[in-house]
Every structure is written in structure tokens, then in C-alpha cells.
């Protein structure tokens, strides 16, 4: 960025772009009044501040909606009571040290996803949620829910594909990801959501005192393996730790997955957020499988983001260094070996959103994608315009775009990616999975203009959909991922307001940028 910007100039741009303190203490985007002549740098900053304002859409919507606030607080109190009831009825739990053990306040998640509100009309009509508990291999008891479709007849008696969803670190609990469980069940999946050790309502420690969560991030790998094993357990192959460690205190610990009869054990995907995303990136490549046999994972979706800790940190702006240091303390160690098709999803901003006062490296969110492509494994990378680290964990009042914007993008592409790799002919979602993954016209304005979104995957017809150089949203339209024939797609990179914001290896001239659209 040419020249230094004073605090007065930045405050002026913040005010004129509508990022001003609201009564609730949040920021809200106000219309920009009229055109004014600016040089390219000021125009970039004004556009960036308008983009940054999207980080406060969700909290602004929530705090201005009395109905939402009432439902959230009512559910928060109810969750606290339910936790107290569990402590009394099942005294064997050791969850006392977990920040979100009660699932109260921000740990409640979206109240609309609970049975008593059920805005989606999910419970009883689309699917059901059943409480389960299982032990990890070190003896910590994990709390979870099993989600199944109401109409759960599998293809020709073979069963349905399954997906395991793993929390993020920094104490994000299971309910924050129920949006994904409900959407996947509606699409014909059996889903297991759970809290890893040290998170939410799971045990804080093992019987030997080994901790989890932020204190031992390796649980985002080891417990993900445990969860996959529990999901795939059957009467013939029960889940061994449940028999070894059961405390006999009434917790819903069963010898095997109670939905085993609905599941096709040969089709399993994993999704994870934050440390859970790093864990998923590692788990998909484990060979041999830690508990024996071949790795059963067939596809991955990594919510912020695909790859290991090194990939998360690479090429990031210096202003995100403090956030990165915080996150890297909570992500698991381990090498990543690309083995199965993987989708990464990320946002423009991070844990503590800060404006990009100069253009960031457009390839910074694609390091994991590049690793998959180097291994010649199908991959996809999306970057949410104005998105933060909380687009995937519906946390009330936390900075994020409107839940109908960033989270909707995550929902749509998560289901489409799993449908591409886990569905079989005659199952819903099989025939149109490719088309949904290529729906640029529908979802293009949700993509970042700072960071490249990329894809390189084989369609069901054998054609390659490749846009490795990437695509950047212009603000007035999206540069096509390219190609009318779907065989070799070439991007049309767009200009930033200071010149060419090029994606890697891109050489085409850039069209003019249109007006920024909200």
C-alpha cells in the first residue's frame, strides 16, 4: 500500500463506510452517502471497510431482534438446568473444567436448532437427534449426539453414508455445529456430532489425568479416530473402549452405534472446524488406521482451514500474528498426507477481525489446497467474503457475516462436496453434485475479493473441473471459474483498486471493477 495512513484518515473512512459503534456496542454497516473523489488507495480502503463491516452483520441482526434474544437466553437457562440434572443423574462425568460444559450463553449456539424452537421443521419430520456417550481410548467419556433421517431406508439395503463432525478448539461446543448435522441428515446422511475431550460436555481429563481441548490439542486427532470408530461399530464389531471403561452410572453408553443398521460403513466423511479442521486434515491421511486396518475416511471438509498448523500460518498478514499464535497453541501436531478429496473453507478475517489496510497475499488461504494438488488429489478451496473464523460455529454475538450469508455458503458446499464423493446412483444428491459445485452464478458474490477460491476435481462424467490459478470476487460480479466445456477451466482474474490482484500463475488482463454490491 503506497503511503502511510493516519488514525484520522482511517477513522474518516470507517465513519463514511458505516463502521461506527452501535447502541449495542456492535458495529453496523450504514449506506455510503454519495460518490466522492478519492485516489486509488483511499478507494481501496473505503471498499475494504465496507467489506469489513460484514463481520458485524450477525451480531447486529441478533441484538436488534428481541425474539432471537429471548429464545437464546431461554435456551441458555434451560441448558444450564439440563447440565445440573445430568450431574445429579450421571455422576461419573468429569466435565467440570470445561468452559462450555453447561452449553449456556454463547456456548448455546443457535436456539433455532433445538427441538423447542426448530425453525427448520427438522425434528420428527426430517430427522431425529439421539444422545450418545462413548469413551476414548484413554478412558475419557465423550458426549455426543447421533442424527438420523426419519425416512432412513438405505440404497438397496446397503445403508446410508455417514459423517463425523468435530468441534473447533477454544472451547467451541457441539451445538454450534448442529446446522451441519441437520443439513446432512436432510440430504440422506447419518451424522455423529460430539465434544472432544476437554470440550463442551465431554470429560475434561482421562482417569490418569491427561487433559484435552486447548491443553492437549492432539485429541482433535485421536478423538476424531475414536468417533469414526464408534460411528462404524456394529453388534459384530462393537466399540471396545465402551466395555473397557464403562462407569455404570446411567450415561447412554452403548456397546456399539445404535444406528449401525442404517449406516453403510464403507462410506464415511469427516468435517471439522479450526483445530477440528486440522485434525480432519491429518486423520484422513493416517495409514494404517490407528486402531487397525485401512483408513475408512473417504472425503473431508475442513472449516478454516485445510492443512496443518504450518499451512494455516503461511503467508498470513502480520496483523494476524497474535491470533495465529493463539490458534497454533490449540491445534494438533502431525503431518498431513493428502489421500482423499478435501474441501477447505476460510474467511477474509480471523479470530479477532481486523481490516486489511493493504491487500493480503491472495494465495494465503490456499496452502492446503496446493498441498492436495501437488499430491494429485481432488480439492476445493472457498473463501467467504467478509467472513471470520466464526462462520462455521453459530455463536451468538460473535463477529461473523449474516448467518444467511457465510454460513449458508458453508452449508451448501459442505453437503455438495460430500454428495460428490459419498453418494451412489439412485441416492438424492448423486446426479446434481457436480452442478452444485459449479454454481458460480448463484454463489459467486459470496466469495472473497481478497483471497483466491480454487477448485480442481473430477466430475462424475470424468471431466476435470480445474481452476488452480483461482478466482477473486470483484465486488461488482464474479470472475468465472472459467471454461464453458468444463474440461480445463481458466480464470479471469480481477483488478484490485491498486492494480492487479492476481492469483498464482495468472496472466490475463483484468476487467474493470464494478460497484460494490451488498
Backbone torsions as a table, in degrees:
resi	resn	phi	psi	omega
1	UNK	NA	123.7	-178.5
2	UNK	-74.6	123.7	177.2
3	UNK	89.0	157.5	177.4
4	UNK	-98.5	150.1	-177.9
5	UNK	-113.8	125.9	-179.8
6	UNK	-75.3	162.4	177.7
7	UNK	-60.0	-37.5	179.9
8	UNK	-62.3	-42.3	-179.8
9	UNK	-65.0	-41.7	179.6
10	UNK	-65.8	-41.1	178.2
11	UNK	-65.0	-36.3	177.2
12	UNK	-62.6	-45.5	178.9
13	UNK	-65.3	-38.7	178.2
14	UNK	-61.7	-42.9	-178.7
15	UNK	-67.3	-43.4	-177.5
16	UNK	-72.7	-18.4	177.7
17	UNK	-100.2	5.3	170.4
18	UNK	89.5	7.8	178.0
19	UNK	-90.9	84.4	-178.2
20	UNK	-127.9	152.6	179.7
21	UNK	-61.7	133.3	175.1
22	UNK	-96.1	172.4	-178.7
23	UNK	-60.0	-31.9	-178.3
24	UNK	-78.3	-7.1	-176.4
25	UNK	93.3	-0.3	177.9
26	UNK	-102.4	170.2	175.3
27	UNK	-101.3	148.5	177.9
28	UNK	-137.0	145.8	-177.7
29	UNK	-79.5	126.5	175.7
30	UNK	-109.3	156.8	-179.6
31	UNK	-62.4	145.4	175.1
32	UNK	-83.7	125.1	-174.3
33	UNK	-87.5	107.0	172.6
34	UNK	72.8	173.4	178.1
35	UNK	-95.4	146.8	174.2
36	UNK	-140.4	147.7	-178.1
37	UNK	-76.9	124.5	177.8
38	UNK	-135.3	158.3	172.2
39	UNK	-79.6	176.0	-172.9
40	UNK	-61.0	-38.5	-178.2
41	UNK	-67.1	-44.4	178.3
42	UNK	-65.4	-36.6	178.4
43	UNK	-65.2	-40.2	175.6
44	UNK	-59.6	-47.4	-177.5
45	UNK	-64.2	-39.7	178.7
46	UNK	-62.7	-43.6	178.8
47	UNK	-64.2	-39.9	179.7
48	UNK	-66.3	-40.3	179.2
49	UNK	-66.6	-32.9	174.7
50	UNK	-66.4	-39.1	176.0
51	UNK	-65.0	-43.4	-179.2
52	UNK	-62.6	-30.3	179.1
53	UNK	-60.0	-24.1	179.4
54	UNK	-63.9	-22.5	-179.6
55	UNK	-65.5	-16.3	-179.2
56	UNK	-107.9	10.2	179.8
57	UNK	-62.2	-50.3	-176.0
58	UNK	-61.7	-52.0	179.2
59	UNK	-62.6	-34.0	178.1
60	UNK	-65.5	-42.5	178.1
61	UNK	-63.4	-41.5	-175.9
62	UNK	-70.5	-46.8	-176.5
63	UNK	-72.2	-17.6	177.2
64	UNK	-94.6	3.4	-178.9
65	UNK	-113.8	98.4	-178.5
66	UNK	-58.1	-34.6	179.3
67	UNK	-63.0	-43.5	177.9
68	UNK	-62.5	-46.0	-177.4
69	UNK	-62.0	-39.9	178.5
70	UNK	-65.1	-45.3	-179.5
71	UNK	-64.0	-41.2	-179.7
72	UNK	-62.4	-49.7	-177.7
73	UNK	-67.8	-35.7	176.8
74	UNK	-63.8	-44.1	179.0
75	UNK	-67.5	-37.6	177.8
76	UNK	-58.2	-46.8	179.5
77	UNK	-64.9	-41.0	179.8
78	UNK	-64.3	-40.4	177.6
79	UNK	-61.8	-39.8	177.5
80	UNK	-61.5	-41.4	178.3
81	UNK	-66.0	-41.7	-179.8
82	UNK	-63.6	-36.9	178.2
83	UNK	-65.1	-43.3	177.9
84	UNK	-61.1	-38.7	177.8
85	UNK	-64.3	-39.1	179.0
86	UNK	-66.2	-40.5	178.5
87	UNK	-57.5	-41.0	-178.7
88	UNK	-73.5	-40.9	-174.0
89	UNK	-81.7	-28.9	-175.9
90	UNK	-130.6	75.5	-171.0
91	UNK	-68.8	-6.1	-178.9
92	UNK	-75.5	-12.2	-179.0
93	UNK	-67.7	148.1	178.4
94	UNK	-126.9	56.2	-174.7
95	UNK	-99.5	6.5	-168.5
96	UNK	-60.2	-27.3	-174.6
97	UNK	-89.0	-1.1	-175.4
98	UNK	-86.9	131.5	-177.9
99	UNK	-57.6	-39.5	-174.5
100	UNK	-105.7	28.1	-177.0
101	UNK	-59.9	-34.3	-177.1
102	UNK	-84.5	-10.2	-173.3
103	UNK	55.5	41.1	-178.6
104	UNK	-108.7	166.8	-178.3
105	UNK	51.4	-131.0	-177.5
106	UNK	-62.0	-24.6	179.7
107	UNK	-71.8	-5.7	178.2
108	UNK	-68.0	-36.7	-172.6
109	UNK	81.0	-157.5	-177.6
110	UNK	-80.0	114.7	-178.9
111	UNK	-62.5	-21.9	-178.7
112	UNK	-68.0	-15.3	-177.8
113	UNK	-91.2	-1.7	177.0
114	UNK	-88.7	161.7	-173.2
115	UNK	-63.0	-36.3	-173.8
116	UNK	-75.2	-20.5	175.8
117	UNK	-103.3	-59.1	170.6
118	UNK	50.5	57.9	-179.7
119	UNK	-59.4	-27.2	-177.5
120	UNK	-83.5	-8.0	-174.3
121	UNK	64.1	38.9	-173.7
122	UNK	-81.5	-52.7	-168.0
123	UNK	-68.0	125.3	178.1
124	UNK	83.6	-23.2	-179.5
125	UNK	-103.1	-41.6	-179.0
126	UNK	-107.5	-48.3	-176.9
127	UNK	-156.3	-179.2	178.0
128	UNK	-135.9	158.0	179.5
129	UNK	-123.3	129.3	-177.9
130	UNK	-125.2	130.5	179.5
131	UNK	-72.0	135.7	176.7
132	UNK	-135.8	161.9	173.1
133	UNK	-141.8	142.7	177.6
134	UNK	-150.8	158.5	-176.3
135	UNK	-98.9	145.4	170.6
136	UNK	-82.4	174.6	-173.3
137	UNK	-69.4	-10.1	177.0
138	UNK	-101.6	1.3	174.4
139	UNK	98.3	2.3	173.7
140	UNK	-77.8	139.4	180.0
141	UNK	-91.3	131.0	-176.8
142	UNK	-107.5	138.3	179.9
143	UNK	-98.4	136.6	-179.5
144	UNK	-157.3	-179.5	174.9
145	UNK	-136.7	142.3	175.7
146	UNK	-105.7	128.5	-175.9
147	UNK	-114.8	128.7	-177.6
148	UNK	-136.1	148.5	176.2
149	UNK	-69.4	148.3	174.9
150	UNK	-64.6	-45.6	174.4
151	UNK	-96.0	91.1	-168.0
152	UNK	-109.2	31.4	177.3
153	UNK	-74.4	124.6	-179.7
154	UNK	-80.0	170.0	-179.8
155	UNK	-68.6	116.7	176.6
156	UNK	49.9	35.9	178.5
157	UNK	75.2	6.9	-177.0
158	UNK	-85.5	-11.2	-179.8
159	UNK	92.4	175.7	-175.9
160	UNK	-103.7	154.5	173.5
161	UNK	-67.7	157.5	-179.1
162	UNK	-125.5	153.2	178.0
163	UNK	-135.5	134.6	172.9
164	UNK	-103.7	129.7	-179.6
165	UNK	-111.9	126.4	-176.7
166	UNK	-114.6	134.3	-179.3
167	UNK	-57.6	168.2	165.5
168	UNK	-91.3	167.9	178.0
169	UNK	-80.8	-164.5	-175.7
170	UNK	56.6	31.1	169.2
171	UNK	72.7	23.7	174.2
172	UNK	-71.2	116.7	-175.1
173	UNK	-90.0	171.6	-174.2
174	UNK	-51.6	-45.1	-175.1
175	UNK	-60.6	-20.5	-179.7
176	UNK	-66.3	-12.8	-176.7
177	UNK	-116.7	14.7	-179.7
178	UNK	-69.3	-20.0	175.2
179	UNK	-58.2	-42.0	-179.0
180	UNK	-68.8	-41.7	179.7
181	UNK	-60.1	-45.4	-177.8
182	UNK	-66.7	-40.7	179.6
183	UNK	-67.4	-39.5	179.3
184	UNK	-68.9	-39.8	176.3
185	UNK	-61.7	-43.2	178.3
186	UNK	-61.0	-27.4	179.4
187	UNK	-88.8	0.2	175.5
188	UNK	100.0	35.6	179.4
189	UNK	-118.4	154.7	163.1
190	UNK	-94.8	131.0	-172.0
191	UNK	-127.9	138.4	172.2
192	UNK	-115.8	118.5	169.3
193	UNK	-107.6	148.7	-176.9
194	UNK	-162.1	164.3	172.3
195	UNK	-101.8	122.0	173.1
196	UNK	-62.3	165.3	177.7
197	UNK	-54.4	132.8	-179.5
198	UNK	87.3	1.9	-178.7
199	UNK	-121.6	146.1	170.7
200	UNK	50.2	-126.9	-174.2
201	UNK	-97.5	7.5	175.3
202	UNK	-80.8	166.6	177.6
203	UNK	-57.0	144.2	175.7
204	UNK	-77.8	-31.4	-174.1
205	UNK	-141.0	164.0	171.9
206	UNK	-83.5	170.4	174.6
207	UNK	-57.2	-26.1	178.8
208	UNK	-88.6	0.7	177.8
209	UNK	91.9	5.2	177.4
210	UNK	-71.1	132.0	-175.0
211	UNK	-91.3	177.4	178.7
212	UNK	-138.6	-159.0	178.4
213	UNK	56.8	-134.5	-176.9
214	UNK	-65.6	-26.0	-177.5
215	UNK	-75.5	-26.8	178.8
216	UNK	-146.0	87.1	-173.6
217	UNK	-68.2	-12.2	179.3
218	UNK	-63.8	-15.6	177.3
219	UNK	-65.2	-20.6	178.5
220	UNK	-73.4	-10.1	169.0
221	UNK	-100.1	-56.9	-173.6
222	UNK	-63.5	-41.7	179.7
223	UNK	-72.6	-26.2	174.6
224	UNK	-66.9	-38.4	173.7
225	UNK	-62.6	-45.2	179.1
226	UNK	-59.5	-43.4	-178.1
227	UNK	-65.0	-40.9	176.7
228	UNK	-62.8	-42.8	179.1
229	UNK	-63.4	-40.8	178.7
230	UNK	-65.7	-43.6	178.7
231	UNK	-58.3	-37.6	-175.0
232	UNK	-90.2	0.8	-178.3
233	UNK	-72.3	152.1	-176.0
234	UNK	-140.7	170.0	174.9
235	UNK	-57.7	-33.9	179.9
236	UNK	-77.9	-30.7	178.9
237	UNK	-128.5	75.7	-176.5
238	UNK	-66.8	165.6	-179.9
239	UNK	-84.5	106.0	-168.2
240	UNK	-59.3	-43.0	-177.3
241	UNK	-58.7	-27.8	-179.2
242	UNK	-65.4	-36.0	177.1
243	UNK	-76.1	-33.4	-175.6
244	UNK	-72.0	-36.0	-170.2
245	UNK	-115.1	-0.2	-172.3
246	UNK	-53.6	134.0	-177.0
247	UNK	-96.4	-7.1	175.2
248	UNK	61.2	36.5	-177.4
249	UNK	-110.3	16.3	176.2
250	UNK	94.3	-4.2	176.0
251	UNK	-64.7	150.1	-175.2
252	UNK	-75.1	59.9	177.5
253	UNK	-90.2	121.5	-179.0
254	UNK	-120.6	154.8	-174.4
255	UNK	-66.5	-20.8	179.5
256	UNK	-155.7	170.8	-179.8
257	UNK	-57.2	118.7	-179.7
258	UNK	-66.4	-12.9	176.2
259	UNK	-103.0	20.7	-176.5
260	UNK	-56.8	-33.6	-178.7
261	UNK	-70.0	-14.6	-179.8
262	UNK	-96.9	-15.9	-168.8
263	UNK	-96.5	137.6	167.1
264	UNK	-91.5	104.4	-174.1
265	UNK	-64.4	-14.2	-178.3
266	UNK	-86.8	-0.8	-178.4
267	UNK	-132.2	99.8	-175.9
268	UNK	-134.4	131.3	173.3
269	UNK	-117.5	160.5	176.3
270	UNK	-131.4	142.1	175.4
271	UNK	-132.2	144.3	179.2
272	UNK	-152.4	156.8	-179.7
273	UNK	-116.3	137.9	173.5
274	UNK	58.9	-118.1	176.6
275	UNK	-61.1	-31.5	175.4
276	UNK	-66.9	-30.5	176.4
277	UNK	-70.3	-42.9	175.4
278	UNK	-62.7	-42.8	177.3
279	UNK	-59.1	-43.6	178.7
280	UNK	-63.3	-39.1	178.5
281	UNK	-61.4	-36.3	178.7
282	UNK	-77.4	-46.1	-173.4
283	UNK	-61.1	-39.3	-177.4
284	UNK	-61.2	-22.2	-176.2
285	UNK	-101.7	2.5	-176.9
286	UNK	-69.7	119.8	176.3
287	UNK	-141.9	123.1	-3.0
288	UNK	-72.6	169.2	176.6
289	UNK	-63.2	136.1	-173.0
290	UNK	-55.2	-27.6	179.9
291	UNK	-102.8	11.7	175.1
292	UNK	110.7	145.1	177.3
293	UNK	85.6	-168.7	-179.7
294	UNK	-81.2	156.7	176.1
295	UNK	-66.0	123.6	-176.4
296	UNK	-87.3	-2.1	-175.0
297	UNK	-80.4	132.8	-176.0
298	UNK	-111.2	-19.2	-178.1
299	UNK	-161.2	155.1	-174.5
300	UNK	-136.1	141.2	164.4
301	UNK	-124.9	123.2	-176.3
302	UNK	-114.0	110.8	-177.5
303	UNK	-88.9	99.1	176.5
304	UNK	59.5	65.1	14.0
305	UNK	-164.2	178.9	179.8
306	UNK	-73.3	135.4	176.8
307	UNK	116.6	-177.5	178.8
308	UNK	-92.3	-175.3	-179.0
309	UNK	-60.0	-36.1	178.4
310	UNK	-63.3	-39.2	178.4
311	UNK	-67.0	-37.7	178.7
312	UNK	-63.8	-35.5	-174.5
313	UNK	-85.0	-21.2	-173.0
314	UNK	-63.7	136.1	169.9
315	UNK	63.9	18.0	-177.7
316	UNK	-82.0	151.8	177.6
317	UNK	-62.1	147.9	-179.4
318	UNK	-60.2	-30.3	-178.7
319	UNK	-67.0	-13.3	177.4
320	UNK	-97.3	7.8	-174.0
321	UNK	-61.3	-42.7	-178.4
322	UNK	-65.4	-43.6	177.2
323	UNK	-61.8	-42.0	-179.9
324	UNK	-62.8	-41.4	178.6
325	UNK	-60.9	-40.3	178.0
326	UNK	-63.2	-46.7	-177.1
327	UNK	-68.1	-42.3	-175.6
328	UNK	-64.4	-21.6	174.2
329	UNK	-71.6	-15.4	-173.1
330	UNK	-117.5	8.2	179.2
331	UNK	-106.2	150.5	-176.6
332	UNK	-72.6	152.2	171.7
333	UNK	-84.1	162.3	176.7
334	UNK	135.8	148.4	179.0
335	UNK	-78.2	152.9	178.0
336	UNK	-110.1	122.5	177.6
337	UNK	-118.5	100.6	-178.3
338	UNK	-56.8	126.3	-176.6
339	UNK	-132.8	-37.0	-176.4
340	UNK	-126.6	161.8	179.2
341	UNK	-55.7	135.5	-174.8
342	UNK	-138.0	141.2	174.2
343	UNK	-116.3	129.1	171.5
344	UNK	-103.6	143.5	174.8
345	UNK	-130.9	138.1	-178.3
346	UNK	-147.2	177.9	179.7
347	UNK	-129.4	171.2	178.3
348	UNK	-63.8	-30.3	-172.8
349	UNK	-125.7	-177.3	-168.7
350	UNK	-129.4	-142.3	-173.5
351	UNK	-62.8	-50.7	177.3
352	UNK	-114.8	91.9	-170.5
353	UNK	-57.7	134.0	174.8
354	UNK	-133.3	142.7	-179.6
355	UNK	-62.0	149.4	173.4
356	UNK	-86.1	91.3	-177.6
357	UNK	-71.9	-9.5	168.4
358	UNK	-143.4	154.2	-175.4
359	UNK	-60.7	129.7	176.2
360	UNK	-77.4	170.1	175.0
361	UNK	-63.5	117.7	-175.9
362	UNK	-65.6	-14.7	-179.7
363	UNK	-95.8	1.1	-170.5
364	UNK	-63.7	-28.4	-177.7
365	UNK	-93.5	5.9	-174.7
366	UNK	-114.1	14.7	-176.3
367	UNK	-64.0	-42.4	177.0
368	UNK	-64.1	-42.5	176.9
369	UNK	-56.0	-45.9	-179.4
370	UNK	-61.8	-35.2	178.0
371	UNK	-64.4	-41.6	179.1
372	UNK	-66.4	-40.6	-178.9
373	UNK	-67.6	-37.1	177.8
374	UNK	-62.4	-27.8	178.1
375	UNK	-91.0	2.9	179.4
376	UNK	60.8	42.8	176.9
377	UNK	-116.8	139.0	-177.4
378	UNK	-57.9	139.8	-176.8
379	UNK	-153.7	161.1	-179.6
380	UNK	-149.1	139.8	176.6
381	UNK	-133.3	127.3	176.5
382	UNK	-119.9	143.5	175.1
383	UNK	-128.4	121.4	-174.6
384	UNK	-77.5	127.6	177.0
385	UNK	-64.8	122.5	-179.3
386	UNK	73.8	5.8	-174.0
387	UNK	-77.3	156.1	176.7
388	UNK	-119.5	-175.4	178.3
389	UNK	-67.6	-10.8	-172.8
390	UNK	-105.9	15.7	176.5
391	UNK	-65.4	-24.6	-172.5
392	UNK	-103.1	-10.6	177.5
393	UNK	-118.8	104.2	-176.2
394	UNK	-70.2	89.7	-175.4
395	UNK	-110.3	110.9	-177.9
396	UNK	-54.0	135.1	176.7
397	UNK	72.0	-1.3	176.7
398	UNK	-79.8	149.1	-178.0
399	UNK	-63.1	125.2	179.1
400	UNK	-168.2	159.8	170.6
401	UNK	-67.5	168.8	176.0
402	UNK	-49.2	137.6	178.8
403	UNK	-60.4	-18.6	175.1
404	UNK	-86.1	3.0	-179.8
405	UNK	-113.6	-79.3	-176.4
406	UNK	-67.1	-45.6	-179.8
407	UNK	-67.4	-31.4	176.7
408	UNK	-64.8	-40.3	175.7
409	UNK	-61.6	-46.7	-180.0
410	UNK	-59.5	-44.4	-179.6
411	UNK	-60.3	-51.0	-175.9
412	UNK	-59.7	-50.6	-174.8
413	UNK	-77.1	-27.4	175.4
414	UNK	-61.9	-49.0	179.8
415	UNK	-64.9	-42.8	-178.1
416	UNK	-62.6	-40.7	-179.4
417	UNK	-65.2	-46.7	178.0
418	UNK	-64.5	-37.5	177.3
419	UNK	-60.6	-38.3	-179.5
420	UNK	-62.3	-36.8	-170.6
421	UNK	-107.2	-15.5	-175.5
422	UNK	-114.8	-18.0	-177.4
423	UNK	-84.8	155.8	178.4
424	UNK	-119.6	160.7	179.7
425	UNK	-52.3	143.3	-178.3
426	UNK	83.4	-9.8	176.6
427	UNK	-90.0	142.8	176.4
428	UNK	-56.4	135.5	179.3
429	UNK	94.5	-11.8	-179.2
430	UNK	-70.6	-51.1	-170.8
431	UNK	-68.6	-34.9	-172.6
432	UNK	-107.3	12.7	-178.4
433	UNK	-59.8	-44.4	179.5
434	UNK	-60.4	-46.5	-178.2
435	UNK	-60.3	-38.7	179.4
436	UNK	-68.5	-34.4	177.6
437	UNK	-74.0	-13.2	179.6
438	UNK	-109.8	18.9	-174.0
439	UNK	-81.7	60.7	-176.2
440	UNK	-64.1	-39.5	-177.9
441	UNK	-64.0	-35.3	-177.4
442	UNK	-76.7	-37.7	-170.4
443	UNK	-116.6	0.9	-175.0
444	UNK	-58.6	-36.7	-176.9
445	UNK	-76.2	-0.2	174.6
446	UNK	-90.5	-5.5	-174.1
447	UNK	-93.2	149.8	-177.7
448	UNK	-62.0	146.4	167.8
449	UNK	-99.1	-4.3	175.4
450	UNK	-88.3	-42.6	-170.9
451	UNK	-117.4	147.3	-179.7
452	UNK	-75.6	135.6	165.0
453	UNK	-100.7	142.0	-172.3
454	UNK	-139.5	159.6	172.8
455	UNK	-152.8	151.1	175.8
456	UNK	-160.6	92.7	-178.5
457	UNK	-146.0	157.6	180.0
458	UNK	-91.0	129.3	176.6
459	UNK	-75.3	169.4	-179.1
460	UNK	-64.5	-24.1	179.4
461	UNK	-87.5	5.2	178.2
462	UNK	90.6	-7.0	178.9
463	UNK	-78.7	145.9	-179.0
464	UNK	-93.0	128.4	174.8
465	UNK	-105.2	98.1	-169.6
466	UNK	-122.5	121.4	170.1
467	UNK	-137.9	76.5	-175.9
468	UNK	-78.9	-25.6	179.2
469	UNK	-72.7	-24.7	174.0
470	UNK	100.4	175.6	-178.2
471	UNK	-145.0	143.2	179.4
472	UNK	-127.4	133.9	177.0
473	UNK	-70.6	136.8	-172.9
474	UNK	-87.9	-22.0	-170.7
475	UNK	100.1	-23.9	176.9
476	UNK	-120.2	2.4	-178.9
477	UNK	162.6	168.0	-178.0
478	UNK	-105.7	138.5	170.3
479	UNK	-70.2	129.2	-177.6
480	UNK	-58.7	145.0	170.1
481	UNK	-61.0	-16.3	166.8
482	UNK	102.4	160.1	171.5
483	UNK	74.6	125.5	176.8
484	UNK	-87.6	-22.0	-175.3
485	UNK	-92.2	-8.2	178.1
486	UNK	71.3	7.5	-176.8
487	UNK	-90.9	-52.5	179.4
488	UNK	-136.2	98.6	-173.0
489	UNK	-87.7	130.3	179.8
490	UNK	-117.5	132.8	-174.8
491	UNK	-79.4	161.0	169.5
492	UNK	-116.1	92.2	-176.7
493	UNK	-63.6	152.0	-176.6
494	UNK	-108.8	162.3	-179.7
495	UNK	-84.1	140.8	164.2
496	UNK	-83.1	177.3	-177.6
497	UNK	-80.7	-2.9	174.9
498	UNK	-110.8	7.9	-177.5
499	UNK	138.5	-149.8	-175.2
500	UNK	-88.5	119.5	170.2
501	UNK	-93.8	91.6	-171.8
502	UNK	-92.8	145.7	169.1
503	UNK	-89.5	161.2	-172.9
504	UNK	-52.3	135.6	175.6
505	UNK	63.1	17.8	-179.2
506	UNK	-91.1	140.4	-177.8
507	UNK	-134.6	-1.3	-177.5
508	UNK	-72.8	147.0	175.8
509	UNK	-66.7	154.5	-174.1
510	UNK	-100.4	137.4	173.9
511	UNK	-73.9	166.6	178.8
512	UNK	-68.9	151.8	178.9
513	UNK	-85.5	137.4	175.9
514	UNK	-85.9	-175.9	177.4
515	UNK	-66.2	146.8	179.1
516	UNK	-69.1	129.0	179.7
517	UNK	-103.8	139.2	171.6
518	UNK	-97.7	NA	NA
